[in-house]
Amino acid sequence: MGSTSDKISGKANELTGQARQAVGDATDNRSMQAKGAAQEAKGDAQQAKGEAKDAVKSVVDKY
């Protein structure tokens, strides 16, 4: 997966996770809150992976 795909997928997971957490908060559903937090963390990691790929590519492109 390319860096842009990682960042897009990451943002989608982050937003979905936040929404799940909000629903979990509203319904006092601890399981949904936890699943939302996990999905948000996954999205953050995917975005970081995309940023890292961009950083490596920019260093490689310099040489």
PyMOL Python script that loads the backbone (N, CA, C, O; Angstrom):
from pymol import cmd

cmd.read_pdbstr("""\
ATOM      1  N   MET A   1       0.843  -1.161   0.000  1.00  0.00           N
ATOM      2  CA  MET A   1       0.000   0.000   0.000  1.00  0.00           C
ATOM      3  C   MET A   1       0.894   1.232   0.000  1.00  0.00           C
ATOM      4  O   MET A   1       1.910   1.262   0.696  1.00  0.00           O
ATOM      5  N   GLY A   2       0.530   2.237  -0.765  1.00  0.00           N
ATOM      6  CA  GLY A   2       1.305   3.455  -0.829  1.00  0.00           C
ATOM      7  C   GLY A   2       1.047   4.354   0.365  1.00  0.00           C
ATOM      8  O   GLY A   2       0.139   4.107   1.158  1.00  0.00           O
ATOM      9  N   SER A   3       1.843   5.384   0.485  1.00  0.00           N
ATOM     10  CA  SER A   3       1.722   6.272   1.643  1.00  0.00           C
ATOM     11  C   SER A   3       0.373   6.980   1.670  1.00  0.00           C
ATOM     12  O   SER A   3      -0.222   7.157   2.733  1.00  0.00           O
ATOM     13  N   THR A   4      -0.107   7.384   0.494  1.00  0.00           N
ATOM     14  CA  THR A   4      -1.396   8.066   0.444  1.00  0.00           C
ATOM     15  C   THR A   4      -2.522   7.121   0.860  1.00  0.00           C
ATOM     16  O   THR A   4      -3.423   7.519   1.599  1.00  0.00           O
ATOM     17  N   SER A   5      -2.476   5.888   0.397  1.00  0.00           N
ATOM     18  CA  SER A   5      -3.492   4.899   0.776  1.00  0.00           C
ATOM     19  C   SER A   5      -3.469   4.640   2.274  1.00  0.00           C
ATOM     20  O   SER A   5      -4.519   4.523   2.907  1.00  0.00           O
ATOM     21  N   ASP A   6      -2.270   4.552   2.840  1.00  0.00           N
ATOM     22  CA  ASP A   6      -2.149   4.352   4.284  1.00  0.00           C
ATOM     23  C   ASP A   6      -2.780   5.514   5.043  1.00  0.00           C
ATOM     24  O   ASP A   6      -3.500   5.312   6.020  1.00  0.00           O
ATOM     25  N   LYS A   7      -2.504   6.723   4.586  1.00  0.00           N
ATOM     26  CA  LYS A   7      -3.026   7.898   5.278  1.00  0.00           C
ATOM     27  C   LYS A   7      -4.549   7.980   5.159  1.00  0.00           C
ATOM     28  O   LYS A   7      -5.227   8.326   6.126  1.00  0.00           O
ATOM     29  N   ILE A   8      -5.088   7.664   3.981  1.00  0.00           N
ATOM     30  CA  ILE A   8      -6.543   7.703   3.789  1.00  0.00           C
ATOM     31  C   ILE A   8      -7.222   6.633   4.631  1.00  0.00           C
ATOM     32  O   ILE A   8      -8.205   6.911   5.317  1.00  0.00           O
ATOM     33  N   SER A   9      -6.701   5.410   4.581  1.00  0.00           N
ATOM     34  CA  SER A   9      -7.271   4.326   5.382  1.00  0.00           C
ATOM     35  C   SER A   9      -7.167   4.644   6.870  1.00  0.00           C
ATOM     36  O   SER A   9      -8.085   4.373   7.643  1.00  0.00           O
ATOM     37  N   GLY A  10      -6.049   5.214   7.249  1.00  0.00           N
ATOM     38  CA  GLY A  10      -5.848   5.582   8.645  1.00  0.00           C
ATOM     39  C   GLY A  10      -6.845   6.617   9.115  1.00  0.00           C
ATOM     40  O   GLY A  10      -7.397   6.505  10.209  1.00  0.00           O
ATOM     41  N   LYS A  11      -7.075   7.622   8.293  1.00  0.00           N
ATOM     42  CA  LYS A  11      -8.034   8.679   8.664  1.00  0.00           C
ATOM     43  C   LYS A  11      -9.437   8.098   8.762  1.00  0.00           C
ATOM     44  O   LYS A  11     -10.193   8.443   9.671  1.00  0.00           O
ATOM     45  N   ALA A  12      -9.791   7.209   7.821  1.00  0.00           N
ATOM     46  CA  ALA A  12     -11.114   6.579   7.855  1.00  0.00           C
ATOM     47  C   ALA A  12     -11.283   5.758   9.133  1.00  0.00           C
ATOM     48  O   ALA A  12     -12.325   5.830   9.784  1.00  0.00           O
ATOM     49  N   ASN A  13     -10.269   4.985   9.491  1.00  0.00           N
ATOM     50  CA  ASN A  13     -10.339   4.198  10.726  1.00  0.00           C
ATOM     51  C   ASN A  13     -10.407   5.097  11.958  1.00  0.00           C
ATOM     52  O   ASN A  13     -11.136   4.808  12.906  1.00  0.00           O
ATOM     53  N   GLU A  14      -9.657   6.167  11.937  1.00  0.00           N
ATOM     54  CA  GLU A  14      -9.662   7.092  13.066  1.00  0.00           C
ATOM     55  C   GLU A  14     -11.058   7.692  13.258  1.00  0.00           C
ATOM     56  O   GLU A  14     -11.578   7.713  14.374  1.00  0.00           O
ATOM     57  N   LEU A  15     -11.660   8.178  12.175  1.00  0.00           N
ATOM     58  CA  LEU A  15     -12.978   8.792  12.270  1.00  0.00           C
ATOM     59  C   LEU A  15     -14.055   7.782  12.658  1.00  0.00           C
ATOM     60  O   LEU A  15     -14.942   8.093  13.453  1.00  0.00           O
ATOM     61  N   THR A  16     -13.978   6.575  12.100  1.00  0.00           N
ATOM     62  CA  THR A  16     -14.932   5.532  12.450  1.00  0.00           C
ATOM     63  C   THR A  16     -14.792   5.161  13.923  1.00  0.00           C
ATOM     64  O   THR A  16     -15.789   4.964  14.619  1.00  0.00           O
ATOM     65  N   GLY A  17     -13.566   5.068  14.386  1.00  0.00           N
ATOM     66  CA  GLY A  17     -13.324   4.768  15.792  1.00  0.00           C
ATOM     67  C   GLY A  17     -13.882   5.832  16.717  1.00  0.00           C
ATOM     68  O   GLY A  17     -14.454   5.520  17.762  1.00  0.00           O
ATOM     69  N   GLN A  18     -13.717   7.080  16.333  1.00  0.00           N
ATOM     70  CA  GLN A  18     -14.263   8.171  17.140  1.00  0.00           C
ATOM     71  C   GLN A  18     -15.783   8.108  17.186  1.00  0.00           C
ATOM     72  O   GLN A  18     -16.390   8.340  18.232  1.00  0.00           O
ATOM     73  N   ALA A  19     -16.394   7.792  16.047  1.00  0.00           N
ATOM     74  CA  ALA A  19     -17.852   7.676  15.997  1.00  0.00           C
ATOM     75  C   ALA A  19     -18.335   6.519  16.881  1.00  0.00           C
ATOM     76  O   ALA A  19     -19.317   6.655  17.610  1.00  0.00           O
ATOM     77  N   ARG A  20     -17.641   5.394  16.810  1.00  0.00           N
ATOM     78  CA  ARG A  20     -18.021   4.239  17.643  1.00  0.00           C
ATOM     79  C   ARG A  20     -17.898   4.587  19.123  1.00  0.00           C
ATOM     80  O   ARG A  20     -18.739   4.196  19.932  1.00  0.00           O
ATOM     81  N   GLN A  21     -16.859   5.314  19.467  1.00  0.00           N
ATOM     82  CA  GLN A  21     -16.696   5.721  20.861  1.00  0.00           C
ATOM     83  C   GLN A  21     -17.837   6.634  21.296  1.00  0.00           C
ATOM     84  O   GLN A  21     -18.352   6.504  22.407  1.00  0.00           O
ATOM     85  N   ALA A  22     -18.226   7.551  20.429  1.00  0.00           N
ATOM     86  CA  ALA A  22     -19.317   8.474  20.753  1.00  0.00           C
ATOM     87  C   ALA A  22     -20.627   7.717  20.956  1.00  0.00           C
ATOM     88  O   ALA A  22     -21.376   8.017  21.886  1.00  0.00           O
ATOM     89  N   VAL A  23     -20.906   6.746  20.101  1.00  0.00           N
ATOM     90  CA  VAL A  23     -22.107   5.930  20.258  1.00  0.00           C
ATOM     91  C   VAL A  23     -22.015   5.131  21.556  1.00  0.00           C
ATOM     92  O   VAL A  23     -22.993   5.015  22.295  1.00  0.00           O
ATOM     93  N   GLY A  24     -20.847   4.590  21.822  1.00  0.00           N
ATOM     94  CA  GLY A  24     -20.640   3.851  23.064  1.00  0.00           C
ATOM     95  C   GLY A  24     -20.842   4.718  24.289  1.00  0.00           C
ATOM     96  O   GLY A  24     -21.413   4.275  25.284  1.00  0.00           O
ATOM     97  N   ASP A  25     -20.371   5.958  24.217  1.00  0.00           N
ATOM     98  CA  ASP A  25     -20.576   6.897  25.321  1.00  0.00           C
ATOM     99  C   ASP A  25     -22.060   7.198  25.505  1.00  0.00           C
ATOM    100  O   ASP A  25     -22.571   7.197  26.626  1.00  0.00           O
ATOM    101  N   ALA A  26     -22.746   7.454  24.390  1.00  0.00           N
ATOM    102  CA  ALA A  26     -24.162   7.825  24.439  1.00  0.00           C
ATOM    103  C   ALA A  26     -25.037   6.685  24.960  1.00  0.00           C
ATOM    104  O   ALA A  26     -26.047   6.921  25.624  1.00  0.00           O
ATOM    105  N   THR A  27     -24.646   5.464  24.658  1.00  0.00           N
ATOM    106  CA  THR A  27     -25.458   4.312  25.059  1.00  0.00           C
ATOM    107  C   THR A  27     -24.878   3.599  26.280  1.00  0.00           C
ATOM    108  O   THR A  27     -25.398   2.566  26.702  1.00  0.00           O
ATOM    109  N   ASP A  28     -23.811   4.144  26.841  1.00  0.00           N
ATOM    110  CA  ASP A  28     -23.112   3.545  27.973  1.00  0.00           C
ATOM    111  C   ASP A  28     -22.706   2.101  27.675  1.00  0.00           C
ATOM    112  O   ASP A  28     -22.832   1.213  28.517  1.00  0.00           O
ATOM    113  N   ASN A  29     -22.212   1.896  26.444  1.00  0.00           N
ATOM    114  CA  ASN A  29     -21.795   0.572  25.985  1.00  0.00           C
ATOM    115  C   ASN A  29     -20.268   0.527  26.023  1.00  0.00           C
ATOM    116  O   ASN A  29     -19.604   1.023  25.113  1.00  0.00           O
ATOM    117  N   ARG A  30     -19.722  -0.063  27.070  1.00  0.00           N
ATOM    118  CA  ARG A  30     -18.269  -0.101  27.266  1.00  0.00           C
ATOM    119  C   ARG A  30     -17.555  -0.877  26.157  1.00  0.00           C
ATOM    120  O   ARG A  30     -16.442  -0.522  25.769  1.00  0.00           O
ATOM    121  N   SER A  31     -18.181  -1.918  25.655  1.00  0.00           N
ATOM    122  CA  SER A  31     -17.576  -2.718  24.587  1.00  0.00           C
ATOM    123  C   SER A  31     -17.395  -1.878  23.326  1.00  0.00           C
ATOM    124  O   SER A  31     -16.345  -1.925  22.686  1.00  0.00           O
ATOM    125  N   MET A  32     -18.419  -1.116  22.977  1.00  0.00           N
ATOM    126  CA  MET A  32     -18.325  -0.281  21.783  1.00  0.00           C
ATOM    127  C   MET A  32     -17.298   0.821  21.984  1.00  0.00           C
ATOM    128  O   MET A  32     -16.578   1.181  21.052  1.00  0.00           O
ATOM    129  N   GLN A  33     -17.229   1.353  23.184  1.00  0.00           N
ATOM    130  CA  GLN A  33     -16.223   2.381  23.477  1.00  0.00           C
ATOM    131  C   GLN A  33     -14.819   1.817  23.269  1.00  0.00           C
ATOM    132  O   GLN A  33     -13.967   2.458  22.654  1.00  0.00           O
ATOM    133  N   ALA A  34     -14.591   0.624  23.781  1.00  0.00           N
ATOM    134  CA  ALA A  34     -13.264  -0.002  23.661  1.00  0.00           C
ATOM    135  C   ALA A  34     -12.934  -0.324  22.211  1.00  0.00           C
ATOM    136  O   ALA A  34     -11.809  -0.099  21.764  1.00  0.00           O
ATOM    137  N   LYS A  35     -13.905  -0.847  21.475  1.00  0.00           N
ATOM    138  CA  LYS A  35     -13.674  -1.155  20.060  1.00  0.00           C
ATOM    139  C   LYS A  35     -13.393   0.118  19.272  1.00  0.00           C
ATOM    140  O   LYS A  35     -12.553   0.121  18.372  1.00  0.00           O
ATOM    141  N   GLY A  36     -14.087   1.188  19.601  1.00  0.00           N
ATOM    142  CA  GLY A  36     -13.849   2.468  18.939  1.00  0.00           C
ATOM    143  C   GLY A  36     -12.464   3.002  19.231  1.00  0.00           C
ATOM    144  O   GLY A  36     -11.791   3.519  18.339  1.00  0.00           O
ATOM    145  N   ALA A  37     -12.035   2.881  20.477  1.00  0.00           N
ATOM    146  CA  ALA A  37     -10.696   3.348  20.847  1.00  0.00           C
ATOM    147  C   ALA A  37      -9.627   2.544  20.120  1.00  0.00           C
ATOM    148  O   ALA A  37      -8.624   3.096  19.668  1.00  0.00           O
ATOM    149  N   ALA A  38      -9.849   1.232  20.012  1.00  0.00           N
ATOM    150  CA  ALA A  38      -8.887   0.381  19.306  1.00  0.00           C
ATOM    151  C   ALA A  38      -8.826   0.739  17.828  1.00  0.00           C
ATOM    152  O   ALA A  38      -7.748   0.781  17.235  1.00  0.00           O
ATOM    153  N   GLN A  39      -9.989   0.996  17.236  1.00  0.00           N
ATOM    154  CA  GLN A  39     -10.014   1.341  15.818  1.00  0.00           C
ATOM    155  C   GLN A  39      -9.365   2.703  15.587  1.00  0.00           C
ATOM    156  O   GLN A  39      -8.672   2.901  14.589  1.00  0.00           O
ATOM    157  N   GLU A  40      -9.585   3.631  16.497  1.00  0.00           N
ATOM    158  CA  GLU A  40      -8.946   4.943  16.375  1.00  0.00           C
ATOM    159  C   GLU A  40      -7.428   4.810  16.465  1.00  0.00           C
ATOM    160  O   GLU A  40      -6.699   5.459  15.717  1.00  0.00           O
ATOM    161  N   ALA A  41      -6.959   3.972  17.377  1.00  0.00           N
ATOM    162  CA  ALA A  41      -5.512   3.751  17.516  1.00  0.00           C
ATOM    163  C   ALA A  41      -4.945   3.117  16.249  1.00  0.00           C
ATOM    164  O   ALA A  41      -3.853   3.472  15.805  1.00  0.00           O
ATOM    165  N   LYS A  42      -5.688   2.183  15.674  1.00  0.00           N
ATOM    166  CA  LYS A  42      -5.257   1.557  14.419  1.00  0.00           C
ATOM    167  C   LYS A  42      -5.131   2.625  13.328  1.00  0.00           C
ATOM    168  O   LYS A  42      -4.167   2.627  12.564  1.00  0.00           O
ATOM    169  N   GLY A  43      -6.096   3.519  13.263  1.00  0.00           N
ATOM    170  CA  GLY A  43      -6.049   4.590  12.274  1.00  0.00           C
ATOM    171  C   GLY A  43      -4.861   5.506  12.478  1.00  0.00           C
ATOM    172  O   GLY A  43      -4.210   5.913  11.516  1.00  0.00           O
ATOM    173  N   ASP A  44      -4.578   5.831  13.730  1.00  0.00           N
ATOM    174  CA  ASP A  44      -3.408   6.668  14.028  1.00  0.00           C
ATOM    175  C   ASP A  44      -2.124   5.985  13.559  1.00  0.00           C
ATOM    176  O   ASP A  44      -1.237   6.627  12.998  1.00  0.00           O
ATOM    177  N   ALA A  45      -2.039   4.680  13.795  1.00  0.00           N
ATOM    178  CA  ALA A  45      -0.850   3.927  13.383  1.00  0.00           C
ATOM    179  C   ALA A  45      -0.727   3.889  11.858  1.00  0.00           C
ATOM    180  O   ALA A  45       0.373   4.024  11.321  1.00  0.00           O
ATOM    181  N   GLN A  46      -1.845   3.709  11.163  1.00  0.00           N
ATOM    182  CA  GLN A  46      -1.805   3.689   9.699  1.00  0.00           C
ATOM    183  C   GLN A  46      -1.336   5.035   9.155  1.00  0.00           C
ATOM    184  O   GLN A  46      -0.542   5.092   8.216  1.00  0.00           O
ATOM    185  N   GLN A  47      -1.828   6.102   9.747  1.00  0.00           N
ATOM    186  CA  GLN A  47      -1.407   7.434   9.294  1.00  0.00           C
ATOM    187  C   GLN A  47       0.076   7.649   9.546  1.00  0.00           C
ATOM    188  O   GLN A  47       0.774   8.214   8.704  1.00  0.00           O
ATOM    189  N   ALA A  48       0.555   7.208  10.682  1.00  0.00           N
ATOM    190  CA  ALA A  48       1.980   7.336  10.995  1.00  0.00           C
ATOM    191  C   ALA A  48       2.813   6.533  10.003  1.00  0.00           C
ATOM    192  O   ALA A  48       3.884   6.973   9.584  1.00  0.00           O
ATOM    193  N   LYS A  49       2.324   5.366   9.632  1.00  0.00           N
ATOM    194  CA  LYS A  49       3.023   4.538   8.646  1.00  0.00           C
ATOM    195  C   LYS A  49       3.121   5.278   7.312  1.00  0.00           C
ATOM    196  O   LYS A  49       4.171   5.265   6.668  1.00  0.00           O
ATOM    197  N   GLY A  50       2.033   5.920   6.899  1.00  0.00           N
ATOM    198  CA  GLY A  50       2.049   6.692   5.656  1.00  0.00           C
ATOM    199  C   GLY A  50       3.023   7.853   5.719  1.00  0.00           C
ATOM    200  O   GLY A  50       3.729   8.130   4.748  1.00  0.00           O
ATOM    201  N   GLU A  51       3.065   8.540   6.867  1.00  0.00           N
ATOM    202  CA  GLU A  51       4.005   9.645   7.049  1.00  0.00           C
ATOM    203  C   GLU A  51       5.446   9.143   7.002  1.00  0.00           C
ATOM    204  O   GLU A  51       6.316   9.796   6.427  1.00  0.00           O
ATOM    205  N   ALA A  52       5.691   7.995   7.603  1.00  0.00           N
ATOM    206  CA  ALA A  52       7.040   7.425   7.601  1.00  0.00           C
ATOM    207  C   ALA A  52       7.471   7.066   6.183  1.00  0.00           C
ATOM    208  O   ALA A  52       8.619   7.295   5.800  1.00  0.00           O
ATOM    209  N   LYS A  53       6.553   6.504   5.410  1.00  0.00           N
ATOM    210  CA  LYS A  53       6.863   6.172   4.013  1.00  0.00           C
ATOM    211  C   LYS A  53       7.221   7.436   3.240  1.00  0.00           C
ATOM    212  O   LYS A  53       8.160   7.437   2.445  1.00  0.00           O
ATOM    213  N   ASP A  54       6.469   8.515   3.475  1.00  0.00           N
ATOM    214  CA  ASP A  54       6.769   9.785   2.811  1.00  0.00           C
ATOM    215  C   ASP A  54       8.157  10.287   3.197  1.00  0.00           C
ATOM    216  O   ASP A  54       8.911  10.764   2.350  1.00  0.00           O
ATOM    217  N   ALA A  55       8.483  10.178   4.469  1.00  0.00           N
ATOM    218  CA  ALA A  55       9.787  10.654   4.943  1.00  0.00           C
ATOM    219  C   ALA A  55      10.920   9.856   4.308  1.00  0.00           C
ATOM    220  O   ALA A  55      11.917  10.428   3.869  1.00  0.00           O
ATOM    221  N   VAL A  56      10.766   8.550   4.262  1.00  0.00           N
ATOM    222  CA  VAL A  56      11.798   7.695   3.642  1.00  0.00           C
ATOM    223  C   VAL A  56      11.934   8.038   2.164  1.00  0.00           C
ATOM    224  O   VAL A  56      13.043   8.145   1.642  1.00  0.00           O
ATOM    225  N   LYS A  57      10.800   8.208   1.498  1.00  0.00           N
ATOM    226  CA  LYS A  57      10.826   8.518   0.068  1.00  0.00           C
ATOM    227  C   LYS A  57      11.529   9.847  -0.193  1.00  0.00           C
ATOM    228  O   LYS A  57      12.293   9.969  -1.151  1.00  0.00           O
ATOM    229  N   SER A  58      11.275  10.840   0.655  1.00  0.00           N
ATOM    230  CA  SER A  58      11.919  12.141   0.430  1.00  0.00           C
ATOM    231  C   SER A  58      13.430  12.054   0.636  1.00  0.00           C
ATOM    232  O   SER A  58      14.189  12.731  -0.058  1.00  0.00           O
ATOM    233  N   VAL A  59      13.870  11.232   1.576  1.00  0.00           N
ATOM    234  CA  VAL A  59      15.323  11.050   1.788  1.00  0.00           C
ATOM    235  C   VAL A  59      15.926  10.309   0.598  1.00  0.00           C
ATOM    236  O   VAL A  59      16.987  10.691   0.106  1.00  0.00           O
ATOM    237  N   VAL A  60      15.269   9.271   0.140  1.00  0.00           N
ATOM    238  CA  VAL A  60      15.768   8.491  -0.994  1.00  0.00           C
ATOM    239  C   VAL A  60      15.810   9.357  -2.244  1.00  0.00           C
ATOM    240  O   VAL A  60      16.755   9.271  -3.027  1.00  0.00           O
ATOM    241  N   ASP A  61      14.788  10.193  -2.438  1.00  0.00           N
ATOM    242  CA  ASP A  61      14.741  11.051  -3.622  1.00  0.00           C
ATOM    243  C   ASP A  61      15.856  12.088  -3.649  1.00  0.00           C
ATOM    244  O   ASP A  61      16.236  12.552  -4.724  1.00  0.00           O
ATOM    245  N   LYS A  62      16.390  12.461  -2.483  1.00  0.00           N
ATOM    246  CA  LYS A  62      17.477  13.417  -2.432  1.00  0.00           C
ATOM    247  C   LYS A  62      18.776  12.840  -2.969  1.00  0.00           C
ATOM    248  O   LYS A  62      19.651  13.575  -3.426  1.00  0.00           O
ATOM    249  N   TYR A  63      18.895  11.525  -2.912  1.00  0.00           N
ATOM    250  CA  TYR A  63      20.144  10.886  -3.325  1.00  0.00           C
ATOM    251  C   TYR A  63      19.884  10.139  -4.561  1.00  0.00           C
ATOM    252  O   TYR A  63      20.793   9.512  -5.105  1.00  0.00           O
TER     253      TYR A  63
END
""", "prot")
cmd.dss("prot")
cmd.show_as("cartoon", "prot")
cmd.util.cbc("prot")
cmd.orient("prot")
